[in-house]
């Protein structure tokens, strides 16, 4: 019998798609009932109203539930990849040209996310993800191939990212540590993805940057995934948009948590947290301390102000095999991104330039 995505196995699984430490107000179950009737027609209507790449939206395939059952062998447990706030993720196979389901080992591998009814993100966020990823195309955004909307069944079909999430490679026990140069490359890739979003005519605020949403292909090229919480940025002379507070503890900008006021500088704060995770190999929130949970930003900031002391935050699993000068540069960038006053945080394009300059120098590859 197929895995229905609400089995004990699915609920207990640890995966690259896990969604932990959701902020208290991020449960969107209140919008679920009103969104349950989302149809293919409403999806296309939403896509047509979005000012993006019309060619991209035209190529988005509408799958039937039966298509995706066949692609995953009826969502069998052996096709199960993991679970997140959205639902369960399965490996499937489709024909590269027709996109029709094929037998395992034939065609191309895809990742199929199936919304669970008790999902934190809910149907509204499912539609948001279809809208944004159905229109936006960039080498550092995960490609959305298609979707399925049949009654309560809401699914998304993506390109398959065989290395899974950055979270798994940084924090999972028994996984080989990511080399220094690869970490720098990942930082650059994430910065490119965010710069693209922030440079659109109407800026897109990602709003959920975290290690579990950074996925890696076979060559460790990084791409942003999970756009369920994304939204348009302010327009005209507005400095922010006001919205309910959603996201993940340890990554969300403090002013956003306090006021609900959101702009692209909120993403830049989250990027600063990811930079710290790449440097230190520590989670944004240390849950091992029980009730005395420690935030990575609070722990690391005192060291970031001192170019000598900052080495105390470096991931010991790197065994000193990293460029000291490059590490200092990235630590300084992280500190700027984490500035308490969002006005003093750099633009993403400025951060990207600094990282790309670092990437092209021999300093990034040396351990001196």
C-alpha positions in Angstrom: 0.0 0.0 0.0 1.4 3.5 -0.9 2.8 5.9 1.7 0.1 8.5 2.3 2.4 11.0 3.8 0.8 10.8 7.2 2.2 7.5 8.3 4.3 7.1 11.4 7.3 6.6 9.3 6.8 9.8 7.5 6.0 11.8 10.7 9.2 10.6 12.4 11.6 10.9 9.5 14.6 13.2 9.6 15.4 14.7 6.2 17.0 17.5 4.2 13.5 19.0 4.0 12.9 19.3 7.7 11.3 22.5 9.0 12.1 23.2 12.6 11.7 26.1 15.0 8.8 27.7 13.2 7.9 31.1 14.7 4.8 31.0 16.8 2.6 32.7 14.3 3.7 30.7 11.3 0.9 28.2 11.5 -1.4 28.9 8.5 -4.1 26.3 9.2 -6.7 29.1 9.4 -6.3 29.6 5.7 -6.6 26.0 4.8 -10.3 25.6 4.5 -10.7 28.7 2.3 -7.9 27.4 0.0 -8.9 23.8 -0.3 -10.8 24.4 -3.5 -7.7 25.6 -5.4 -8.0 24.3 -8.9 -5.9 24.3 -12.0 -7.9 27.3 -13.2 -7.1 29.4 -10.2 -3.4 28.4 -10.4 -3.2 29.6 -13.9 -5.1 32.8 -13.0 -2.6 33.4 -10.3 0.3 32.8 -12.7 -1.1 35.2 -15.3 -1.4 38.0 -12.8 2.2 37.7 -11.7 4.6 39.9 -13.6 7.4 37.4 -14.3 8.7 35.2 -17.1 5.7 34.3 -19.1 7.7 31.6 -21.0 8.5 30.0 -17.7 4.9 29.8 -16.6 3.8 28.5 -20.0 6.2 25.5 -19.5 4.8 24.6 -16.1 3.1 21.2 -16.4 -0.2 20.4 -14.8 0.1 16.8 -13.6 -2.8 14.5 -12.6 -2.7 12.7 -9.3 -2.6 9.4 -11.2 0.5 10.7 -13.1 2.4 11.3 -9.8 1.2 8.0 -8.3 2.7 6.2 -11.3 5.9 8.3 -11.1 6.4 7.3 -7.4 5.0 3.8 -7.6 2.0 5.0 -5.6 4.1 6.9 -3.1 5.7 3.7 -1.8 8.1 3.9 1.2 11.1 3.1 -1.0 10.4 6.4 -2.9 10.2 8.4 0.3 13.0 11.1 0.6 12.0 13.1 3.6 9.5 15.4 5.3 9.2 19.2 5.9 6.7 21.8 7.0 4.9 21.5 3.6 4.6 17.7 3.6 6.4 14.6 2.5 8.9 14.4 -0.4 9.1 11.4 -2.8 11.5 10.5 -5.6 9.7 10.0 -8.9 10.6 9.3 -12.5 9.3 11.1 -15.6 10.2 11.3 -19.3 12.6 14.1 -20.0 10.7 15.3 -23.0 7.0 14.4 -22.5 7.1 14.7 -18.7 4.9 11.6 -18.5 5.6 9.1 -15.7 8.1 6.4 -16.4 9.3 3.3 -14.6 12.2 3.7 -12.1 15.6 4.0 -13.8 14.0 5.4 -17.0 13.8 9.1 -17.8 14.8 11.7 -15.3 14.5 11.8 -11.5 12.3 14.4 -9.9 11.3 15.4 -6.3 7.6 15.4 -5.6 6.3 17.2 -2.6 2.9 16.2 -1.3 1.0 18.7 1.0 -0.2 17.2 4.2 -3.4 18.5 5.7 -1.9 19.5 9.0 0.9 21.4 7.2 2.3 24.6 8.7 2.4 26.1 5.3 -1.0 25.1 4.1 -2.7 25.6 0.8 -2.2 29.3 0.5 1.6 28.8 0.7 1.3 26.0 -1.9 -0.2 28.4 -4.3 2.4 31.1 -3.4 5.2 28.6 -4.3 3.5 27.7 -7.6 3.1 31.4 -8.4 6.7 32.4 -7.8 8.6 29.4 -8.9 6.3 29.0 -11.9 7.4 32.4 -13.1 11.0 32.8 -11.9 14.0 31.1 -13.5 17.5 31.4 -12.3 20.4 29.0 -11.9 20.3 29.4 -8.2 16.6 28.7 -7.7 15.3 25.2 -7.7 13.3 24.6 -10.9 9.6 23.9 -10.5 8.6 21.5 -13.3 4.9 21.3 -12.5 2.1 20.9 -10.0 -1.0 18.8 -9.2 -4.3 20.2 -7.8 -7.1 17.7 -7.4 -9.4 18.3 -4.5 -7.4 18.1 -1.3 -4.4 16.7 -3.2 -1.8 19.4 -3.7 1.6 18.4 -5.0 4.6 20.1 -6.5 7.2 18.5 -8.9 10.8 19.8 -8.8 14.1 19.1 -10.3 15.9 16.5 -8.1 18.7 17.8 -6.0 20.8 14.6 -5.2 22.9 16.1 -2.4 19.9 17.1 -0.3 20.1 20.1 2.0 22.9 22.3 3.3 21.5 21.5 6.7 22.3 17.8 6.4 25.8 18.4 5.3 26.7 20.9 8.0 25.0 19.3 11.0 24.1 15.7 10.4 26.4 13.3 12.3 28.5 10.9 10.2 28.4 13.1 7.2 31.8 14.2 5.7 32.4 17.9 6.5 32.0 20.3 3.6 35.5 21.6 2.4 36.2 25.3 2.8 36.2 26.1 -0.9 32.8 24.4 -1.3 31.4 26.5 1.6 32.6 29.7 -0.1 31.0 28.5 -3.4 27.7 27.8 -1.6 27.7 31.3 0.0 28.2 32.8 -3.4 25.5 30.8 -5.0 23.0 31.7 -2.3 24.0 35.3 -2.6 23.4 35.2 -6.4 19.9 33.7 -5.8 19.0 36.4 -3.4 20.5 39.2 -5.5 18.3 38.0 -8.4 15.1 38.1 -6.3 16.0 41.6 -4.8 16.9 43.0 -8.3 13.5 42.3 -9.9 11.3 45.3 -10.9 9.1 44.3 -8.0 11.4 42.9 -5.4 10.7 39.5 -4.1 11.4 38.9 -0.4 12.3 35.3 0.1 11.5 35.4 3.9 12.6 31.8 4.7 16.3 31.6 4.1 17.8 28.8 6.2 20.2 25.9 5.8 17.3 23.4 5.2 16.0 25.5 2.3 19.4 25.5 0.5 19.6 22.4 -1.7 22.7 21.0 -3.4 23.0 19.3 -6.7 25.5 16.5 -7.4 28.4 19.0 -7.8 27.4 20.9 -4.6 25.9 23.8 -6.6 23.4 25.5 -4.2 19.9 26.5 -5.1 17.1 28.2 -3.0 14.0 26.1 -2.5 10.6 26.4 -0.8 9.0 29.7 -1.8 5.8 29.2 0.2 6.5 32.3 2.4 7.9 34.6 -0.3 6.1 37.8 -1.0 6.4 41.0 -3.0 8.5 43.8 -1.5 7.4 47.4 -1.0 6.7 49.6 -4.0 6.8 53.3 -4.7 7.9 55.3 -1.7 7.1 52.6 0.8 9.9 51.3 2.9 8.3 48.0 4.0 5.3 45.8 3.8 3.4 44.9 7.0 2.6 41.2 7.4 2.1 38.5 10.0 5.3 37.2 11.4 6.3 33.8 9.8 9.6 32.1 9.3 12.1 30.2 11.5 13.6 31.1 14.9 17.3 31.9 14.7 17.0 33.2 11.1 14.3 35.8 11.2 15.4 39.4 11.6 14.7 40.9 15.0 12.9 44.0 13.8 10.6 41.8 11.6 9.8 39.6 14.6 9.1 42.7 16.8 7.0 44.7 14.3 5.9 42.5 11.3 7.5 45.1 9.0 9.3 43.3 6.2 11.7 44.4 3.4 14.7 42.8 1.6 17.0 43.7 4.6 15.2 40.9 6.5 16.6 38.4 3.9 20.0 39.9 4.4 19.9 39.3 8.1 19.0 35.6 7.4 21.9 35.4 5.0 24.2 36.6 7.8 23.0 33.7 9.9 23.7 31.2 7.1 27.2 32.7 6.7 27.8 32.0 10.4 26.6 28.4 10.0 29.0 27.9 7.1 31.9 29.3 9.2 31.1 27.5 12.4 29.3 24.3 11.5 26.8 25.2 14.3 23.0 25.5 14.0 21.2 28.8 14.2 19.5 27.5 17.3 21.4 25.0 19.6 18.7 22.7 20.8 21.1 20.5 22.7 21.0 22.8 25.6 17.4 22.1 26.4 15.6 25.0 28.0 18.7 27.1 27.8 18.7 27.2 24.0 21.5 29.3 22.5 21.2 31.4 19.5 24.1 31.2 17.1 24.1 35.0 16.5 24.2 35.7 20.3 27.1 33.3 20.7 29.2 34.4 17.7 28.7 38.2 17.6 31.2 39.0 20.4 33.9 37.1 18.5 33.1 38.7 15.1 34.2 42.2 16.3 37.8 40.9 16.8 39.8 39.7 13.8 41.8 37.4 16.1 39.1 36.1 18.3 36.8 35.3 15.3 38.8 32.1 14.7 37.1 30.7 17.8 33.9 30.3 16.0 35.4 28.3 13.1 34.2 24.8 12.5 36.8 22.5 14.1 36.0 19.8 11.5 37.8 21.9 9.0 41.0 21.2 10.9 42.4 24.5 10.0 42.2 23.9 6.3 40.9 27.3 5.3 42.2 30.7 4.4 42.4 32.8 7.5 42.1 36.0 5.5 39.1 34.8 3.6 37.4 33.6 6.9 38.0 37.1 8.4 36.4 38.7 5.3 33.3 36.5 5.5 33.0 37.0 9.2 33.1 40.8 8.6 30.4 40.4 6.0 28.3 38.3 8.3 28.6 41.0 11.0 27.4 43.7 8.6 24.4 41.5 7.5 23.5 41.0 11.2 23.5 44.7 12.1 20.6 45.5 14.5 19.6 48.5 12.4 18.4 47.1 9.0 19.3 50.5 7.3 23.0 49.7 8.1 22.9 46.3 6.5 24.5 46.1 3.0 22.5 45.4 -0.1 22.6 41.8 -1.4 24.4 43.0 -4.5 27.2 44.5 -2.5 27.6 41.3 -0.5 27.7 39.3 -3.7 30.4 41.4 -5.2 32.6 41.0 -2.0 32.1 37.2 -2.0 32.8 36.9 -5.8 36.0 38.9 -5.4 37.0 36.5 -2.6 36.1 33.5 -4.7 38.4 34.5 -7.5 41.4 35.1 -5.4 43.9 32.5 -4.4 43.3 33.5 -0.7 40.2 31.4 -0.6 42.1 28.2 -1.3 45.1 28.7 1.1 45.2 27.7 4.8 47.5 30.5 5.8 
